[in-house]
């Protein structure tokens, strides 16, 4: 993971995704990146699933059949294999991009995200076939994470792929809450809203979830792909193994361990990115704490021809305008899945000089914000944060820092234990 201001890097180590991590000459930026890394480690698909399954290894002796669906599917599947080993007989993985560390013998299918395409329909058909073809002796284990809504689908007649894509395009552009978006998708789907669960015919199964939805309700995660059965008996045991609250807690714990004062929000955020930027900048400026942490999901309503960027970058650029000239203030806003909108960057880390750097590059921050072109401005200021695939997806994290550069704890400034992510 790195901030693109790291051209003058002084240290490097491996990131969550295995890429090189660079730390900036500004130790406060390095501190914020470390806190973000700690959050990603806490909610990583592999360690969370492994921790959940290891106590069950005596009862899940096999043959275990795994279906992992979502952005975190490969990491979650690795966690299951680490915990259960030879008890696993078959593994089906459906995700959005090739796995850099593929499991030997696993069956991999790629769907499309954020807009479904023909691959999503093929993956949905394979998942339905997999459930219907489970051997009588198999113990089904489902691993579900965010992104599943787009990655797999079987359409109810007479709906077509173009109907599905139009619905998703409208939902992405309008900024409607995820619960309402899911309700609209259910009308088209033969899988979501517990319909896939009904295909189990009442047989026992275990489902583990990484949540990216408000309330962490399995009936909403992945549009309810393994939610309660819409019809018939339901003997699925469901457990959420990671959520945004865990990520927020990890940041708070690490910051406190470094001797910093911390303020966490009592509730998850869910509002327009511009309003949230104003709220977070205001709370950070007024807070007596040195670190403020918020978790949730912002929204943006896109014009017909937006520029490049995502909701976290939009929020960060809006916040940059508000903290300009306030030398103590920095703010990181990023998606925990490592992708913000349709970009390959997780988000951005802005400071008091971000808008000045944008202006020096010949760009206007206000114009870029109005054109939903935050990525262009933040690339020019060197503020984009890149992680690569993180193996998790619990929503968005915002971390504010109120600190003079000279006051950064020595353990953070010199790459303390949590700064190295293997």
Secondary structure, DSSP 8 states (H G I E B T S, - for coil): -EETTGGG--EEEE-TTSSEEEE-SSHHHHHHHHHHHHHHHHT-HHHHHHHHHHTTTTT--S-EEEEEESTTHHHHHHHHHHHHGGGEEEEEEEESS--TT--TT-EEEE--SSS--HHHHHHHHHHHHHHHT--TT-EEEEEE-TTHHHH---B-TT--HHHHHHHHHHHHHHT--HHHHHHHHHTTBSSTTTHHHHTTTT--EEEEEE--SGGG-TTTGGGTTTSS-SSS---EEEEEEE-HHHHHHHHHHHHHHTT--EEE-SS-EEEEHHHHHHHHHHHHHH-SSSEEEEEEEEE----TT--S--HHHHHHHHHHHHHTT-TTEEEEEEETTS--TTSSS-EEEEETTHHHHHHHTT--HHHHHHTT-HHHHHHHHT-EEE----S----EEEEEEE--GGGS-HHHHTT-GGG---
